[in-house]
Amino acid sequence: MKPRSDEGLLLLRVGIGLMFVGHGIPKLLGGPELWEALGHAMGGLGLDFAPTFWGLAAAVSEAVGGLLLALGFLFRPATALLFATMIVASIRHWQNDDGFAKASHAMEAAVVFASLYLIGPGAYRFGKR
């Protein structure tokens, strides 16, 4: 039987990508007040300036990055941005004493994005020649 790794990558990419589009769109639509609240997570990394920018960047990372992931287009930049966003989210959960149950979602997603970065998008992707 032929391995189905490309089909498996397609399923993973589309499934996780669309889930992150679903996470990111409400954040994008939340506007500057929500972006500022999200952006304060960067304070855990010592970046206390421009929280609205950082929050918008996280929302774009999730919404647009999720779409790019699903399509397999600009795949490695998208996975790198999603990975970074999930690392910041993980740190924020730990600093807020949210516990493992809350932090684990972001940590698991970070592992998935790091793995996908290394593996690549597979054969079924946007713009494949």
Phi and psi in radians as a Rosetta constraint file:
Dihedral C 1 N 2 CA 2 C 2 CIRCULARHARMONIC -1.302 0.35
Dihedral N 2 CA 2 C 2 N 3 CIRCULARHARMONIC 2.341 0.35
Dihedral C 2 N 3 CA 3 C 3 CIRCULARHARMONIC -1.055 0.35
Dihedral N 3 CA 3 C 3 N 4 CIRCULARHARMONIC 2.586 0.35
Dihedral C 3 N 4 CA 4 C 4 CIRCULARHARMONIC -2.000 0.35
Dihedral N 4 CA 4 C 4 N 5 CIRCULARHARMONIC 0.697 0.35
Dihedral C 4 N 5 CA 5 C 5 CIRCULARHARMONIC -1.126 0.35
Dihedral N 5 CA 5 C 5 N 6 CIRCULARHARMONIC -0.645 0.35
Dihedral C 5 N 6 CA 6 C 6 CIRCULARHARMONIC -1.156 0.35
Dihedral N 6 CA 6 C 6 N 7 CIRCULARHARMONIC -0.682 0.35
Dihedral C 6 N 7 CA 7 C 7 CIRCULARHARMONIC -1.181 0.35
Dihedral N 7 CA 7 C 7 N 8 CIRCULARHARMONIC -0.686 0.35
Dihedral C 7 N 8 CA 8 C 8 CIRCULARHARMONIC -1.104 0.35
Dihedral N 8 CA 8 C 8 N 9 CIRCULARHARMONIC -0.742 0.35
Dihedral C 8 N 9 CA 9 C 9 CIRCULARHARMONIC -1.122 0.35
Dihedral N 9 CA 9 C 9 N 10 CIRCULARHARMONIC -0.685 0.35
Dihedral C 9 N 10 CA 10 C 10 CIRCULARHARMONIC -1.065 0.35
Dihedral N 10 CA 10 C 10 N 11 CIRCULARHARMONIC -0.824 0.35
Dihedral C 10 N 11 CA 11 C 11 CIRCULARHARMONIC -1.067 0.35
Dihedral N 11 CA 11 C 11 N 12 CIRCULARHARMONIC -0.787 0.35
Dihedral C 11 N 12 CA 12 C 12 CIRCULARHARMONIC -1.113 0.35
Dihedral N 12 CA 12 C 12 N 13 CIRCULARHARMONIC -0.837 0.35
Dihedral C 12 N 13 CA 13 C 13 CIRCULARHARMONIC -1.028 0.35
Dihedral N 13 CA 13 C 13 N 14 CIRCULARHARMONIC -0.881 0.35
Dihedral C 13 N 14 CA 14 C 14 CIRCULARHARMONIC -1.177 0.35
Dihedral N 14 CA 14 C 14 N 15 CIRCULARHARMONIC -0.777 0.35
Dihedral C 14 N 15 CA 15 C 15 CIRCULARHARMONIC -1.088 0.35
Dihedral N 15 CA 15 C 15 N 16 CIRCULARHARMONIC -0.923 0.35
Dihedral C 15 N 16 CA 16 C 16 CIRCULARHARMONIC -1.191 0.35
Dihedral N 16 CA 16 C 16 N 17 CIRCULARHARMONIC -0.702 0.35
Dihedral C 16 N 17 CA 17 C 17 CIRCULARHARMONIC -1.042 0.35
Dihedral N 17 CA 17 C 17 N 18 CIRCULARHARMONIC -0.831 0.35
Dihedral C 17 N 18 CA 18 C 18 CIRCULARHARMONIC -1.190 0.35
Dihedral N 18 CA 18 C 18 N 19 CIRCULARHARMONIC -0.583 0.35
Dihedral C 18 N 19 CA 19 C 19 CIRCULARHARMONIC -1.062 0.35
Dihedral N 19 CA 19 C 19 N 20 CIRCULARHARMONIC -0.709 0.35
Dihedral C 19 N 20 CA 20 C 20 CIRCULARHARMONIC -1.312 0.35
Dihedral N 20 CA 20 C 20 N 21 CIRCULARHARMONIC -0.509 0.35
Dihedral C 20 N 21 CA 21 C 21 CIRCULARHARMONIC -1.042 0.35
Dihedral N 21 CA 21 C 21 N 22 CIRCULARHARMONIC -0.767 0.35
Dihedral C 21 N 22 CA 22 C 22 CIRCULARHARMONIC -1.116 0.35
Dihedral N 22 CA 22 C 22 N 23 CIRCULARHARMONIC -0.544 0.35
Dihedral C 22 N 23 CA 23 C 23 CIRCULARHARMONIC -1.323 0.35
Dihedral N 23 CA 23 C 23 N 24 CIRCULARHARMONIC -0.648 0.35
Dihedral C 23 N 24 CA 24 C 24 CIRCULARHARMONIC -1.432 0.35
Dihedral N 24 CA 24 C 24 N 25 CIRCULARHARMONIC -0.614 0.35
Dihedral C 24 N 25 CA 25 C 25 CIRCULARHARMONIC -1.042 0.35
Dihedral N 25 CA 25 C 25 N 26 CIRCULARHARMONIC -0.822 0.35
Dihedral C 25 N 26 CA 26 C 26 CIRCULARHARMONIC -1.070 0.35
Dihedral N 26 CA 26 C 26 N 27 CIRCULARHARMONIC -0.551 0.35
Dihedral C 26 N 27 CA 27 C 27 CIRCULARHARMONIC -1.221 0.35
Dihedral N 27 CA 27 C 27 N 28 CIRCULARHARMONIC -0.712 0.35
Dihedral C 27 N 28 CA 28 C 28 CIRCULARHARMONIC -1.083 0.35
Dihedral N 28 CA 28 C 28 N 29 CIRCULARHARMONIC -0.777 0.35
Dihedral C 28 N 29 CA 29 C 29 CIRCULARHARMONIC -1.296 0.35
Dihedral N 29 CA 29 C 29 N 30 CIRCULARHARMONIC -0.246 0.35
Dihedral C 29 N 30 CA 30 C 30 CIRCULARHARMONIC -1.185 0.35
Dihedral N 30 CA 30 C 30 N 31 CIRCULARHARMONIC -0.357 0.35
Dihedral C 30 N 31 CA 31 C 31 CIRCULARHARMONIC 1.396 0.35
Dihedral N 31 CA 31 C 31 N 32 CIRCULARHARMONIC -3.096 0.35
Dihedral C 31 N 32 CA 32 C 32 CIRCULARHARMONIC -0.982 0.35
Dihedral N 32 CA 32 C 32 N 33 CIRCULARHARMONIC -0.611 0.35
Dihedral C 32 N 33 CA 33 C 33 CIRCULARHARMONIC -1.136 0.35
Dihedral N 33 CA 33 C 33 N 34 CIRCULARHARMONIC -0.758 0.35
Dihedral C 33 N 34 CA 34 C 34 CIRCULARHARMONIC -1.202 0.35
Dihedral N 34 CA 34 C 34 N 35 CIRCULARHARMONIC -0.711 0.35
Dihedral C 34 N 35 CA 35 C 35 CIRCULARHARMONIC -1.054 0.35
Dihedral N 35 CA 35 C 35 N 36 CIRCULARHARMONIC -0.719 0.35
Dihedral C 35 N 36 CA 36 C 36 CIRCULARHARMONIC -1.103 0.35
Dihedral N 36 CA 36 C 36 N 37 CIRCULARHARMONIC -0.772 0.35
Dihedral C 36 N 37 CA 37 C 37 CIRCULARHARMONIC -1.064 0.35
Dihedral N 37 CA 37 C 37 N 38 CIRCULARHARMONIC -0.779 0.35
Dihedral C 37 N 38 CA 38 C 38 CIRCULARHARMONIC -1.118 0.35
Dihedral N 38 CA 38 C 38 N 39 CIRCULARHARMONIC -0.713 0.35
Dihedral C 38 N 39 CA 39 C 39 CIRCULARHARMONIC -1.147 0.35
Dihedral N 39 CA 39 C 39 N 40 CIRCULARHARMONIC -0.352 0.35
Dihedral C 39 N 40 CA 40 C 40 CIRCULARHARMONIC -1.153 0.35
Dihedral N 40 CA 40 C 40 N 41 CIRCULARHARMONIC -0.255 0.35
Dihedral C 40 N 41 CA 41 C 41 CIRCULARHARMONIC -1.062 0.35
Dihedral N 41 CA 41 C 41 N 42 CIRCULARHARMONIC -0.456 0.35
Dihedral C 41 N 42 CA 42 C 42 CIRCULARHARMONIC -1.199 0.35
Dihedral N 42 CA 42 C 42 N 43 CIRCULARHARMONIC -0.305 0.35
Dihedral C 42 N 43 CA 43 C 43 CIRCULARHARMONIC -1.029 0.35
Dihedral N 43 CA 43 C 43 N 44 CIRCULARHARMONIC -0.510 0.35
Dihedral C 43 N 44 CA 44 C 44 CIRCULARHARMONIC -1.132 0.35
Dihedral N 44 CA 44 C 44 N 45 CIRCULARHARMONIC -0.294 0.35
Dihedral C 44 N 45 CA 45 C 45 CIRCULARHARMONIC -1.838 0.35
Dihedral N 45 CA 45 C 45 N 46 CIRCULARHARMONIC 0.157 0.35
Dihedral C 45 N 46 CA 46 C 46 CIRCULARHARMONIC 1.461 0.35
Dihedral N 46 CA 46 C 46 N 47 CIRCULARHARMONIC 0.181 0.35
Dihedral C 46 N 47 CA 47 C 47 CIRCULARHARMONIC -1.836 0.35
Dihedral N 47 CA 47 C 47 N 48 CIRCULARHARMONIC 1.578 0.35
Dihedral C 47 N 48 CA 48 C 48 CIRCULARHARMONIC -1.639 0.35
Dihedral N 48 CA 48 C 48 N 49 CIRCULARHARMONIC -0.013 0.35
Dihedral C 48 N 49 CA 49 C 49 CIRCULARHARMONIC -1.675 0.35
Dihedral N 49 CA 49 C 49 N 50 CIRCULARHARMONIC 2.694 0.35
Dihedral C 49 N 50 CA 50 C 50 CIRCULARHARMONIC 0.908 0.35
Dihedral N 50 CA 50 C 50 N 51 CIRCULARHARMONIC 0.918 0.35
Dihedral C 50 N 51 CA 51 C 51 CIRCULARHARMONIC -1.078 0.35
Dihedral N 51 CA 51 C 51 N 52 CIRCULARHARMONIC -0.546 0.35
Dihedral C 51 N 52 CA 52 C 52 CIRCULARHARMONIC -1.117 0.35
Dihedral N 52 CA 52 C 52 N 53 CIRCULARHARMONIC -0.728 0.35
Dihedral C 52 N 53 CA 53 C 53 CIRCULARHARMONIC -1.069 0.35
Dihedral N 53 CA 53 C 53 N 54 CIRCULARHARMONIC -0.829 0.35
Dihedral C 53 N 54 CA 54 C 54 CIRCULARHARMONIC -1.135 0.35
Dihedral N 54 CA 54 C 54 N 55 CIRCULARHARMONIC -0.662 0.35
Dihedral C 54 N 55 CA 55 C 55 CIRCULARHARMONIC -1.159 0.35
Dihedral N 55 CA 55 C 55 N 56 CIRCULARHARMONIC -0.734 0.35
Dihedral C 55 N 56 CA 56 C 56 CIRCULARHARMONIC -1.101 0.35
Dihedral N 56 CA 56 C 56 N 57 CIRCULARHARMONIC -0.715 0.35
Dihedral C 56 N 57 CA 57 C 57 CIRCULARHARMONIC -1.063 0.35
Dihedral N 57 CA 57 C 57 N 58 CIRCULARHARMONIC -0.699 0.35
Dihedral C 57 N 58 CA 58 C 58 CIRCULARHARMONIC -1.149 0.35
Dihedral N 58 CA 58 C 58 N 59 CIRCULARHARMONIC -0.749 0.35
Dihedral C 58 N 59 CA 59 C 59 CIRCULARHARMONIC -1.116 0.35
Dihedral N 59 CA 59 C 59 N 60 CIRCULARHARMONIC -0.755 0.35
Dihedral C 59 N 60 CA 60 C 60 CIRCULARHARMONIC -1.132 0.35
Dihedral N 60 CA 60 C 60 N 61 CIRCULARHARMONIC -0.725 0.35
Dihedral C 60 N 61 CA 61 C 61 CIRCULARHARMONIC -0.981 0.35
Dihedral N 61 CA 61 C 61 N 62 CIRCULARHARMONIC -0.792 0.35
Dihedral C 61 N 62 CA 62 C 62 CIRCULARHARMONIC -1.254 0.35
Dihedral N 62 CA 62 C 62 N 63 CIRCULARHARMONIC -0.836 0.35
Dihedral C 62 N 63 CA 63 C 63 CIRCULARHARMONIC -1.261 0.35
Dihedral N 63 CA 63 C 63 N 64 CIRCULARHARMONIC -0.983 0.35
Dihedral C 63 N 64 CA 64 C 64 CIRCULARHARMONIC -1.308 0.35
Dihedral N 64 CA 64 C 64 N 65 CIRCULARHARMONIC -0.719 0.35
Dihedral C 64 N 65 CA 65 C 65 CIRCULARHARMONIC -1.069 0.35
Dihedral N 65 CA 65 C 65 N 66 CIRCULARHARMONIC -0.680 0.35
Dihedral C 65 N 66 CA 66 C 66 CIRCULARHARMONIC -1.103 0.35
Dihedral N 66 CA 66 C 66 N 67 CIRCULARHARMONIC -0.712 0.35
Dihedral C 66 N 67 CA 67 C 67 CIRCULARHARMONIC -1.144 0.35
Dihedral N 67 CA 67 C 67 N 68 CIRCULARHARMONIC -0.794 0.35
Dihedral C 67 N 68 CA 68 C 68 CIRCULARHARMONIC -1.074 0.35
Dihedral N 68 CA 68 C 68 N 69 CIRCULARHARMONIC -0.691 0.35
Dihedral C 68 N 69 CA 69 C 69 CIRCULARHARMONIC -1.047 0.35
Dihedral N 69 CA 69 C 69 N 70 CIRCULARHARMONIC -0.844 0.35
Dihedral C 69 N 70 CA 70 C 70 CIRCULARHARMONIC -1.053 0.35
Dihedral N 70 CA 70 C 70 N 71 CIRCULARHARMONIC -0.688 0.35
Dihedral C 70 N 71 CA 71 C 71 CIRCULARHARMONIC -1.368 0.35
Dihedral N 71 CA 71 C 71 N 72 CIRCULARHARMONIC -0.389 0.35
Dihedral C 71 N 72 CA 72 C 72 CIRCULARHARMONIC 1.321 0.35
Dihedral N 72 CA 72 C 72 N 73 CIRCULARHARMONIC 0.407 0.35
Dihedral C 72 N 73 CA 73 C 73 CIRCULARHARMONIC -1.875 0.35
Dihedral N 73 CA 73 C 73 N 74 CIRCULARHARMONIC 2.367 0.35
Dihedral C 73 N 74 CA 74 C 74 CIRCULARHARMONIC 0.848 0.35
Dihedral N 74 CA 74 C 74 N 75 CIRCULARHARMONIC 0.779 0.35
Dihedral C 74 N 75 CA 75 C 75 CIRCULARHARMONIC -1.064 0.35
Dihedral N 75 CA 75 C 75 N 76 CIRCULARHARMONIC -0.905 0.35
Dihedral C 75 N 76 CA 76 C 76 CIRCULARHARMONIC -1.197 0.35
Dihedral N 76 CA 76 C 76 N 77 CIRCULARHARMONIC -0.728 0.35
Dihedral C 76 N 77 CA 77 C 77 CIRCULARHARMONIC -1.047 0.35
Dihedral N 77 CA 77 C 77 N 78 CIRCULARHARMONIC -0.693 0.35
Dihedral C 77 N 78 CA 78 C 78 CIRCULARHARMONIC -1.118 0.35
Dihedral N 78 CA 78 C 78 N 79 CIRCULARHARMONIC -0.797 0.35
Dihedral C 78 N 79 CA 79 C 79 CIRCULARHARMONIC -1.165 0.35
Dihedral N 79 CA 79 C 79 N 80 CIRCULARHARMONIC -0.606 0.35
Dihedral C 79 N 80 CA 80 C 80 CIRCULARHARMONIC -1.133 0.35
Dihedral N 80 CA 80 C 80 N 81 CIRCULARHARMONIC -0.760 0.35
Dihedral C 80 N 81 CA 81 C 81 CIRCULARHARMONIC -1.164 0.35
Dihedral N 81 CA 81 C 81 N 82 CIRCULARHARMONIC -0.717 0.35
Dihedral C 81 N 82 CA 82 C 82 CIRCULARHARMONIC -1.138 0.35
Dihedral N 82 CA 82 C 82 N 83 CIRCULARHARMONIC -0.702 0.35
Dihedral C 82 N 83 CA 83 C 83 CIRCULARHARMONIC -1.035 0.35
Dihedral N 83 CA 83 C 83 N 84 CIRCULARHARMONIC -0.845 0.35
Dihedral C 83 N 84 CA 84 C 84 CIRCULARHARMONIC -1.068 0.35
Dihedral N 84 CA 84 C 84 N 85 CIRCULARHARMONIC -0.735 0.35
Dihedral C 84 N 85 CA 85 C 85 CIRCULARHARMONIC -1.066 0.35
Dihedral N 85 CA 85 C 85 N 86 CIRCULARHARMONIC -0.721 0.35
Dihedral C 85 N 86 CA 86 C 86 CIRCULARHARMONIC -1.263 0.35
Dihedral N 86 CA 86 C 86 N 87 CIRCULARHARMONIC -0.542 0.35
Dihedral C 86 N 87 CA 87 C 87 CIRCULARHARMONIC -1.127 0.35
Dihedral N 87 CA 87 C 87 N 88 CIRCULARHARMONIC -0.791 0.35
Dihedral C 87 N 88 CA 88 C 88 CIRCULARHARMONIC -1.092 0.35
Dihedral N 88 CA 88 C 88 N 89 CIRCULARHARMONIC -0.747 0.35
Dihedral C 88 N 89 CA 89 C 89 CIRCULARHARMONIC -1.090 0.35
Dihedral N 89 CA 89 C 89 N 90 CIRCULARHARMONIC -0.705 0.35
Dihedral C 89 N 90 CA 90 C 90 CIRCULARHARMONIC -1.081 0.35
Dihedral N 90 CA 90 C 90 N 91 CIRCULARHARMONIC -0.816 0.35
Dihedral C 90 N 91 CA 91 C 91 CIRCULARHARMONIC -1.055 0.35
Dihedral N 91 CA 91 C 91 N 92 CIRCULARHARMONIC -0.760 0.35
Dihedral C 91 N 92 CA 92 C 92 CIRCULARHARMONIC -1.079 0.35
Dihedral N 92 CA 92 C 92 N 93 CIRCULARHARMONIC -0.744 0.35
Dihedral C 92 N 93 CA 93 C 93 CIRCULARHARMONIC -1.082 0.35
Dihedral N 93 CA 93 C 93 N 94 CIRCULARHARMONIC -0.736 0.35
Dihedral C 93 N 94 CA 94 C 94 CIRCULARHARMONIC -1.172 0.35
Dihedral N 94 CA 94 C 94 N 95 CIRCULARHARMONIC -0.715 0.35
Dihedral C 94 N 95 CA 95 C 95 CIRCULARHARMONIC -1.179 0.35
Dihedral N 95 CA 95 C 95 N 96 CIRCULARHARMONIC -0.485 0.35
Dihedral C 95 N 96 CA 96 C 96 CIRCULARHARMONIC -1.490 0.35
Dihedral N 96 CA 96 C 96 N 97 CIRCULARHARMONIC 0.068 0.35
Dihedral C 96 N 97 CA 97 C 97 CIRCULARHARMONIC 0.964 0.35
Dihedral N 97 CA 97 C 97 N 98 CIRCULARHARMONIC 0.668 0.35
Dihedral C 97 N 98 CA 98 C 98 CIRCULARHARMONIC -1.299 0.35
Dihedral N 98 CA 98 C 98 N 99 CIRCULARHARMONIC -0.261 0.35
Dihedral C 98 N 99 CA 99 C 99 CIRCULARHARMONIC 1.484 0.35
Dihedral N 99 CA 99 C 99 N 100 CIRCULARHARMONIC 3.013 0.35
Dihedral C 99 N 100 CA 100 C 100 CIRCULARHARMONIC -1.118 0.35
Dihedral N 100 CA 100 C 100 N 101 CIRCULARHARMONIC -0.689 0.35
Dihedral C 100 N 101 CA 101 C 101 CIRCULARHARMONIC -1.010 0.35
Dihedral N 101 CA 101 C 101 N 102 CIRCULARHARMONIC -0.709 0.35
Dihedral C 101 N 102 CA 102 C 102 CIRCULARHARMONIC -1.405 0.35
Dihedral N 102 CA 102 C 102 N 103 CIRCULARHARMONIC -0.701 0.35
Dihedral C 102 N 103 CA 103 C 103 CIRCULARHARMONIC -1.248 0.35
Dihedral N 103 CA 103 C 103 N 104 CIRCULARHARMONIC -0.472 0.35
Dihedral C 103 N 104 CA 104 C 104 CIRCULARHARMONIC -1.128 0.35
Dihedral N 104 CA 104 C 104 N 105 CIRCULARHARMONIC -0.558 0.35
Dihedral C 104 N 105 CA 105 C 105 CIRCULARHARMONIC -1.035 0.35
Dihedral N 105 CA 105 C 105 N 106 CIRCULARHARMONIC -0.871 0.35
Dihedral C 105 N 106 CA 106 C 106 CIRCULARHARMONIC -1.166 0.35
Dihedral N 106 CA 106 C 106 N 107 CIRCULARHARMONIC -0.650 0.35
Dihedral C 106 N 107 CA 107 C 107 CIRCULARHARMONIC -1.149 0.35
Dihedral N 107 CA 107 C 107 N 108 CIRCULARHARMONIC -0.748 0.35
Dihedral C 107 N 108 CA 108 C 108 CIRCULARHARMONIC -1.112 0.35
Dihedral N 108 CA 108 C 108 N 109 CIRCULARHARMONIC -0.755 0.35
Dihedral C 108 N 109 CA 109 C 109 CIRCULARHARMONIC -1.099 0.35
Dihedral N 109 CA 109 C 109 N 110 CIRCULARHARMONIC -0.686 0.35
Dihedral C 109 N 110 CA 110 C 110 CIRCULARHARMONIC -1.051 0.35
Dihedral N 110 CA 110 C 110 N 111 CIRCULARHARMONIC -0.721 0.35
Dihedral C 110 N 111 CA 111 C 111 CIRCULARHARMONIC -1.107 0.35
Dihedral N 111 CA 111 C 111 N 112 CIRCULARHARMONIC -0.752 0.35
Dihedral C 111 N 112 CA 112 C 112 CIRCULARHARMONIC -1.068 0.35
Dihedral N 112 CA 112 C 112 N 113 CIRCULARHARMONIC -0.810 0.35
Dihedral C 112 N 113 CA 113 C 113 CIRCULARHARMONIC -1.181 0.35
Dihedral N 113 CA 113 C 113 N 114 CIRCULARHARMONIC -0.670 0.35
Dihedral C 113 N 114 CA 114 C 114 CIRCULARHARMONIC -1.115 0.35
Dihedral N 114 CA 114 C 114 N 115 CIRCULARHARMONIC -0.734 0.35
Dihedral C 114 N 115 CA 115 C 115 CIRCULARHARMONIC -1.120 0.35
Dihedral N 115 CA 115 C 115 N 116 CIRCULARHARMONIC -0.799 0.35
Dihedral C 115 N 116 CA 116 C 116 CIRCULARHARMONIC -1.099 0.35
Dihedral N 116 CA 116 C 116 N 117 CIRCULARHARMONIC -0.657 0.35
Dihedral C 116 N 117 CA 117 C 117 CIRCULARHARMONIC -0.980 0.35
Dihedral N 117 CA 117 C 117 N 118 CIRCULARHARMONIC -0.794 0.35
Dihedral C 117 N 118 CA 118 C 118 CIRCULARHARMONIC -1.263 0.35
Dihedral N 118 CA 118 C 118 N 119 CIRCULARHARMONIC -0.652 0.35
Dihedral C 118 N 119 CA 119 C 119 CIRCULARHARMONIC -1.321 0.35
Dihedral N 119 CA 119 C 119 N 120 CIRCULARHARMONIC -0.709 0.35
Dihedral C 119 N 120 CA 120 C 120 CIRCULARHARMONIC 1.689 0.35
Dihedral N 120 CA 120 C 120 N 121 CIRCULARHARMONIC 3.035 0.35
Dihedral C 120 N 121 CA 121 C 121 CIRCULARHARMONIC -1.389 0.35
Dihedral N 121 CA 121 C 121 N 122 CIRCULARHARMONIC -0.253 0.35
Dihedral C 121 N 122 CA 122 C 122 CIRCULARHARMONIC 1.503 0.35
Dihedral N 122 CA 122 C 122 N 123 CIRCULARHARMONIC -3.083 0.35
Dihedral C 122 N 123 CA 123 C 123 CIRCULARHARMONIC -1.312 0.35
Dihedral N 123 CA 123 C 123 N 124 CIRCULARHARMONIC -0.549 0.35
Dihedral C 123 N 124 CA 124 C 124 CIRCULARHARMONIC -1.645 0.35
Dihedral N 124 CA 124 C 124 N 125 CIRCULARHARMONIC 1.634 0.35
Dihedral C 124 N 125 CA 125 C 125 CIRCULARHARMONIC -2.586 0.35
Dihedral N 125 CA 125 C 125 N 126 CIRCULARHARMONIC 2.784 0.35
Dihedral C 125 N 126 CA 126 C 126 CIRCULARHARMONIC -1.129 0.35
Dihedral N 126 CA 126 C 126 N 127 CIRCULARHARMONIC 2.336 0.35
Dihedral C 126 N 127 CA 127 C 127 CIRCULARHARMONIC 1.409 0.35
Dihedral N 127 CA 127 C 127 N 128 CIRCULARHARMONIC 0.182 0.35
Dihedral C 127 N 128 CA 128 C 128 CIRCULARHARMONIC -1.200 0.35
Dihedral N 128 CA 128 C 128 N 129 CIRCULARHARMONIC 2.376 0.35
